Amino acid sequence: MAAGSGRQRSAATNVEVRDTWFANNRAGATVAVDGEALLIFSEQYFPGMHFEVDGEVREALRVNGLFSACVLRAGDRDVVLVR
């Protein structure tokens, strides 16, 4: 259960990556998830990187000491990793 929320979160069981793209300092994806999910980009993590999820800026998380990731809530999401 999420702390203080009074409701239980469910982990995603279905994830669909519908589109990906790459530019000079950005990489993006359109993703559909049916629950909470950790989206991991195979891009090396560097301090100062961040994600934009549906236009909302979010901190990039370091995964396995190397990769960049962010948490997604259920739904259709437009995700951009800004390097």
C-alpha positions in Angstrom: 0.0 0.0 0.0 1.3 3.5 -0.8 2.3 5.3 2.3 -0.5 7.6 3.5 -2.6 7.1 0.4 -5.1 4.6 1.8 -5.1 2.7 -1.5 -3.1 -0.2 -2.9 -1.0 0.1 -6.0 -0.7 -2.7 -8.4 2.3 -3.6 -10.4 2.0 -3.7 -14.2 1.4 -7.1 -15.8 1.1 -5.7 -19.4 3.4 -3.2 -20.9 3.4 -2.1 -24.5 6.0 0.1 -26.1 4.2 1.6 -29.1 6.8 4.0 -30.5 10.4 5.0 -29.8 12.5 7.9 -31.2 15.9 9.4 -30.7 17.3 12.9 -31.2 20.6 14.7 -30.2 20.0 14.9 -26.5 16.7 13.2 -26.1 15.2 9.7 -26.4 11.5 9.1 -26.2 8.8 6.4 -26.1 5.0 6.1 -26.1 4.2 3.4 -23.5 0.9 1.8 -22.3 1.0 0.2 -18.9 -1.8 -1.4 -16.8 -0.3 -0.7 -13.4 2.8 0.9 -11.8 6.0 0.1 -13.7 9.7 1.0 -13.8 10.7 2.0 -17.3 14.4 1.5 -17.9 16.2 3.1 -20.8 19.5 1.5 -21.8 21.1 5.0 -21.6 23.9 5.6 -19.2 22.8 7.6 -16.2 24.5 11.0 -15.6 23.7 13.5 -12.9 21.3 16.2 -14.2 19.4 13.9 -16.5 15.7 13.9 -16.1 12.5 12.5 -17.6 9.4 14.3 -18.9 6.4 12.0 -18.4 3.3 13.5 -20.1 5.0 16.9 -19.9 5.8 16.6 -16.1 9.5 16.7 -15.2 10.7 13.8 -13.1 14.1 12.9 -11.7 16.0 10.2 -13.5 16.7 7.2 -11.3 19.9 5.2 -11.5 19.4 1.5 -11.9 22.1 -1.2 -11.5 24.6 1.7 -11.1 24.5 2.4 -14.8 21.1 2.8 -16.5 18.4 5.6 -16.3 14.8 4.8 -15.3 11.6 6.4 -14.1 8.4 5.1 -12.4 5.2 5.2 -14.5 1.6 5.1 -13.4 -1.0 3.1 -15.2 -2.2 4.5 -18.5 -0.9 5.7 -21.9 2.3 7.7 -21.3 4.6 9.8 -23.4 8.1 9.6 -21.9 11.1 11.6 -22.9 14.6 11.2 -21.4 16.5 14.4 -21.5 20.3 14.1 -21.4 
